Amino acid sequence: MGRFYKLIKKYHKWLGAILAIFFVFFALSGIIMNHRGFFSHFDVSRSWLPKEYRYSNWNNAAIRGINEIGNDSLLAYGNIGIWLTNNDLSKFTDFNNGFPKGIDNRKVSDLHRTQSGDLFAATLFGLYRLPDQNNTWQKVHLPIDEERIVALEELGDSLLVVSRSHILLGYGTENYREFSIIPLNGPDGAENRVSLFRTIWTIHSGEIWGNAGRIIVDIGGIAMILLSLTGLFYFFAPNILRRVKSKVNLKSKIKRANRWSFKWHLNVGIVASVLLLVVTVTGMFLRPPLLIPIASKTVKPIRGSRLDSENYWNDKLRDLVYDSNRKVFLLATSDGIYFTPFDFSEPPFKAPLQPPISVMGINLFWPEDDGNFAVASFSGLYKWNPYKNSLWDYLTDKKTEPVSSLSSPFGNLAIAGGAILPNGQKIFFDYNTGAFSTDSQFTIPPMPDEIIKESGMSLWNLALEVHTWRILGFIISDFYILVVPLAGIFGVIIIITGSLMWLIRYRSKKRRMHQK
């Protein structure tokens, strides 16, 4: 069919064969990630994984925070769920009774004990309550569709519950039985825009069109698996046939299977080509280095999509802290940190100086006695005074130059959480290295074996590690970061060359039919 056809066939054949297994794992992990709720009950033992994924010294976001609930009684919470401990963190008791099975269902982003003694937990899949004198967590019905709760804050007899898109209010006088949505306006004059990263992410997953979009992308994932397997069979079939040339029946079956593989490889490939091209290109921009230039960019929401919401704060809320001295709330969002009156009667306005916050979100935000705030994320740990426009490195007290929010995904410290113990001792949790203290004399006890045994990795998180190929980090170190962009580039070449081959074959076949 010509020199050009042979050239593109060569690239399509060899790139496809080399990368087929990668694409199978991309597809399988993507399908799992698209249905986190369904797969939330399934965990994988961390002992089966590379050592970077095993718990040691409270790493891997094991603890997000620690709250005092009584005399010599603390609750530690985070990716390990909730555990009851004492003031010196020397003894731990499981405190997760009532949560559904699966570590994903007990991941806690915030925990609060109200003045009435009730405990509330903000989890990945809803708000849970543990009434006083009860030992079983119970899910709280909320008047919103989304389940992910990110923060809790109490003011007087009011409990404020923050989801990714709404702030809800419940009253202690009503025993926190009913929660209502607080109307929260956007900043004055602000245009409703969404992050480019989120737009690309929702296109990549299909979420941009809701459940129907997810199913379409899932079908694309199944098509990718079928194309990879049929392509591999077609690639190795000639060599297999040469080896079994004396076995006539087996040889005949292999030939039939090869014709079947080739037929469906062609048909499925051309039908799914556009969808696979969109998913491949968008996926390339969700990981560094292509992620970095788009991390802080915003765009108008696509009309009619899930991103096109009248709620300015749709999927933007991350944390809420009350400043009792000035009687204002500080609202941490994906766009930065805003001030809002305690009654939310006026539109929030953005703090002029923003601390560095990773695109992956804020992980620690608390007021200090001196009027400053501790702010931390995977971009580092800072002391911030929004009223004096001042910013310091928390550990060295050195002034830091103001930078735009959402500057970089990772800094020297990747802070996943922190706590102030009853004795005033502060401890912080680096995602990679684990717990450390500002006091070199303070020794943090090691993780008990019981917690390590009970705290596996969710299947969803394992799928994420495979999908981003961080799972290869123990073999190729930081070079794993190149797997996604390189696989994306080669994937685009495979899709385009395959489509061109189909088009050339189709035209050649049509021409022969006309000649007859």
N, C-alpha and C positions, 0 to 999 in steps of 0.2 A: 504493500500500500504506500510505498514511498519512504524516502529517507527520514522525513520529519516524523512520520508515524513510528518508525523503528526507534528513533531517538527518544520520543516521549514515552514509548512503551518501556524502554530500558530504565528510565528514571522511575516510572510508576511501579514497575515490577520490583526493583531492588529496594527502593525506599519503603515501599509497602511491606515487603518481607521483613526488613530489618526492624521496622517500627510497629509491626502488627500487634505484638504482645503489649507494647506501651498503650496502644489505642484500646485494646480490650480492657486494660485496667483503668484507663481514663473513663471509659463508658460505664463499667460496672460501679466504680466509685461515684461517678456523677449521678447515677440513678439512685444510689443509696442517699447521697446528700440532698437529693430533690425531695426526699420523704423522711425528714428527720423524726417527725412524730411517730410514724409507723415503725421505724427501726430503733426507737429510743429504748426499748426493753432489752436490746442485745448489747452485751459488753464483750470485750476481749481482755484476757489477762495480760497485764503489762509485763509479766515475766517472760512472755513469748516474744516481746518486742526488743529492739535495740536499747541499750542502756540509757540513751537520751530520753526515752519515754518512760523510764521507771522512776518511781518516787525516791528521792533522796534529799534529806534536809528540807522537806516541805517545798520542793520545786514544782514546776509544771502547774502553777496556779492552784496548788492543793488548798491553800487558804487565801480567801479574799479579805476576811476580817475576823475580829474576835470581840464579842460583846459580853459585858458583865451582866449577869442576871440575878446575882445574890451573893451571899457570903461564901467566899472561896468557890464560886461557881461561875464558869465562863462557858460561852458557846463559840466554838470555832467553826467557820463555815466557808465554803468555796466549792471547788471541783470535787472534793471528797464528800460533799453533803454537809451535815451538821453533826458535831461531836461535842459532848459535854466534857469539860475539863476543869482543872483547878487552877489556882492563881499562878503556880509555877510550871504549868503545862506538863506535869509529870504523869498524869493519869487521864485516860480518855475512855468515854463510854458512848456507844452508838446512840444517836438521838434522831434517827431517821424513820422511826415507826410511822406509817401512814402514807409515805411517799410511794408512788408506783415503782415496780421493779425497773432496774436500769439506772446506771450512774447519771445519764442525761436528765432523768426525772428528779434528781436531787442536787443538781447544780444550783447553788444559791449565790445570787449577786448582792443581796442585802438581807439583814436580819434586824428586827426591832422588837423590843419589849415595851408595851404601852404602860401607862401609869396604872391601868387596871390589872396588870399582870399577864395579859394575853401576849403571846408571841406571834409575830407575823414573819413569814419568809417569802422573799421575792425570788422566784425561780424561773427557769427557762420555759416552763410550761404552766405558769399561772401563779396566783397568790395563794399561799397556804397559811392556815391559822392553827395554833395550838392553844386552846383555851386554858386558863389557869386551872391547876389541879387535874389536867388531862395529859395523857402521854401519847396521843395519836394526832398527827397532823391531818387537817381537814382542808380540802380545797374550797376557796371562797368564790362565789359567783360574782362576776364583774360585768357591768353593762357595756363591754367592748368585745370585739371579735378576736383581737390579738391576745396571745397568752404570755408573751415574754415580758416579765416585770423586772425593772432595772434598779429601782431605788424606793426607799421608804423614809418618811420623815414625819415626826410628830410635832404639832404646835398646839399647845393648850390641850383641849379635849378632841382635837382633830388629827386624824391619821391621813397623811397624803401618800398615795400609791402612784408611782410613776411607771408607766409602760413606755415602750419606744415611741408612742405617738400621743399619749394622753396623760393628764394628771387627774387622779380621782380622789374624792374626798369622802371619808367616813367619820362619823361622830361617836365618841365614847359614850355619850348619853343614850345613844341607840344601840350600844354594845357592838358597834361596828358591823351591824347586820346588813346595812345598805350602803352602797358606794355610788356616788354620782360624778359625772364628768365635769370638771371645772373648765368653763370656756377660757381658752387661752389664745389671745390674738397674736398675730405675727408682729414683728417690729415695725414701727412707723415707716411707711414708704418702701418697705422691703418687697422685692419681687419674689414670688413663689418659685424657687428653683430647687433642683435636686442635684446631688453629687453625680459627677460623670461616672465615678467608680460604681455607684449603686445602679445607675442606669445600665451600664455594661453588664454588671452582675445579674440583674433581673432578666436581661435579654439572653444571657448565657444559660441561665437556669430555666428560662421559659416563664418564670414567675410574673413577668411583666404583663402577661395575659391571664394570670390566675391559674387555677388548677388545669384548665384546658391547655394553657401554654406549657405547663410542666409535663403533661402527658405527651405532648408533641415532641418535646425535647427528649423524653424517655424513649419514645419510638425512634428518634434519631440515634440514641445510644445503642438500642438494640440493632439498628441498621449498621452502626459502626462495628459492633461485635461480629455480625454476620459477614460483613465485607472483609474484616480482618481474617476470620477463620477460612472463608471460601478462597480468599486470596492466597493464604498460606498453603491450602490444599492444592490449588492450581500451580503454585510455585514448585512444590515438591513432588507433584504427581509424576512428571516424566522420569525422575530419578527412581521413584518407587516402582514404576512399570518396568524399568530396566532390570531391577533386582528380582522381579517375580515373573520374568518372561516365560518360564517353563510351566507356570501354574495358570492354565488357560482360564478356568472359572474365576479365579481371584483377579486376574488381569482384566477380564470383562467387567467385573463389578467396579473395579477402580476406574475404568474408562467411563462407565455410566455415572459414577459419583463425580468424576471430573467434569463431565459435560453439564451435570446438574449444578455444580459449583460455579462453573463459568457463566451459565445462563443467569443464575440469580445474582451473581456478582455484578453482571452488567445491568440487569433490570433494577435491582435495589440501589446500586450506585448512582445511576442517573436520576432516579426519583428523589433520592435523599441528598443529592449533591449540594443544593442551595442551602438546605438546613444545616448540613455538616460544615459548610463553609462559614456560615454565620456563627455557629457554636465554636468553631476552631479559632476564628479571628478574635472574637470577644474574649475567649479564654486566655489568649496571649496577653491581654491587657490587665488581667487580674492578678498577675504576679510580677515582682521586680524582674528585670529593670523597666519594662514597659509600664508598670503600675506607677512608678514614681512621678512621671510628668503629668499624669491625670489625677493624682491623689487629691489635690486641692481644687480641681476644676469643677464648676457647676454648669448645668444646662437647664433649659425649660423641660418640664415633664412631658413625656409623649402623650398626646391627647388620647383619652379613652383607655389608657393603660392603668395598671394598679398604682402607678406613680402619680397619676393625675388626680390629686386629692384636694378638696377645699381646705383641709387642715394643713396649715403652713408647717406644723411640726411633725408631719407624718414621717415616722421612722427616724426622727432626729434626736429624740430625748435620750439622755444617758445617765444623769444623776441630778440630785437636788439637795442643796445644803442651806440651812437657815442661819443667817447672821443675826443673833439676838441683840447685838449692840446697835445695829442700824435698822433692825426690823425689816430686813429684805431677804428674799430668797436669791440664791445664786443657782442658776439653771445651766447645767453642763449639757451641751448638745454636740451633734456632729459638726455644727458650724462654728463652735466656740462657746464661751461662757457668757451668760446674760444675767443682768439684774432684773428682778421683778418685785413689785410690792408684795407684802405678806398676804394681802387679800386678792392678788392677781387682777386688780382693778384697772391697771394700765398696761400698755404693751411692753414687753421686755425690751431692754436696750443692752447692746453689746458692750462689754468692758473694753476700754480703749487699748489696754495692753493685755495680750493673750499669752498664757504660758504654752510651751511646746506640748502638744498632745498628739500622740500617734493616730494615724488613720484607723488604727484598730480599736481606738476608744479609750476613755478615761477609766482608770482602775482604782484610783484612790483620791478622795477629795474630802478633807476635813478642816474645820477651823482650829486655829492655834490660840493659846492664851494671849499672845501679844498682838492679836488683830490680823495676823497673817493667815494664809491658808496653805496647807500641804496639798500639792497636786502632783499626781504621778500617772504614768502610762508606760507603754513600751518605749517611749521616747525619753524616759528618765524621771528623776525625782526632784521637784522644785518647791521652793518657798515663794509664795506669790502674795503681793499686796495690791489688789486692784484699785484701792482708793489713793494710793501713793504712786501708782504706776511703777512698781518695783518688782524685780524678779531676781531670785538667788538660787544657786545650786544648794539643795537642802543639806547635803553632807559636808560641803566645804565652806558654805556661807559666802562664796564668791558671787559677786553680781554677774548676772547673765544678760547679754544683749537681747532686747526684745526681738522675737521672731514671729512670723505668722503662724497661726494655729494649724494643726494637721501637717506639720512640716515634714516629718520623716517617719517611716514605719518603726524603726528601731534606733535606740540610742545606746550609750555605753551600759546603761542599766535598763532592763526590761521589767519594770515593776508591775507585778500582778496583784498586789494588795499590801495591806499593812494594818497595824493595830497598836493601840495604846493600852498597856496592861494596867491593872488597878494600882500598882506601885509607881505609875508614871513612866515606866520603861517603854520605849518605842521599838517595835520590830517591823521589818519590811521583808517582802518576799519577792525576790528576783525570779523571773520565770525559769531561767536556766540554772542558776546556782542555788536557789532556795533562800532560806531565812538568814537574815543578818540583823544586827542591832547597832544603834548609834553608840552604845556603851560596850566597849571592848571587854569589860569585866563580866558582862552578862552572857551566860551560856544557854543556848536554846536546845532543849532536849530533842533527841532524834525522833523520827516518826515511828510510832509503834507498829509492830508487824501486823496487828489486827487491822489497822487502817489501810495499810498497803495491800493486804489480802482482799479487803472488801471494796477497794477503789480501783476498779479496772479502767480501761479506756473504752468509751462508747464506740460502737461500730461506726457511728456517724463521724466521730473524730478520726478514727483510723482511716475511713474513706477519704477524709480531707487531707490527711498526711500522704496518702497514696496519690490523690488527685493532683496535689501540688508537688509531689515527688520529694518532699522533705524526708520521706521514709528512707531515701538513699543517702541522707546526710552522713550516716556512720561509715559509708564506703567512700564517697567522693567529696566529703566535706562540703564547703560552701558552693562547690560547683553544681550542686543539685539545682541551684537557682536558675541554671541555664536550660534545664530539661524542658520546662514548659514552653519558653519562647522558641527553642530550636525545634521541638516536636510540632509546635504550631506552624512554624515556617515550612517544615517538610510536609506537614499535613495539608497545607494549602497547595503545595506543589503536587501532591498525590491526587487531591480532589480535582484540580484543574487539568492535570494530564489525563486522568481517567475520563473526565467529561469530554475532552478533546478526542480521545481515542474512540469513545462511543459515537461522537458526532461524525468522525471520519468513516467509521464502519457503517453508520446509518446511511450516510450519503453514498458510499460505495455500493451498498446493497440496493438503494433506491435506483441508482444509475443502471445497475445490472438488470433490474426489473423492467426499466423503460426500454432497454436494448432488446429484451425478449419480445 
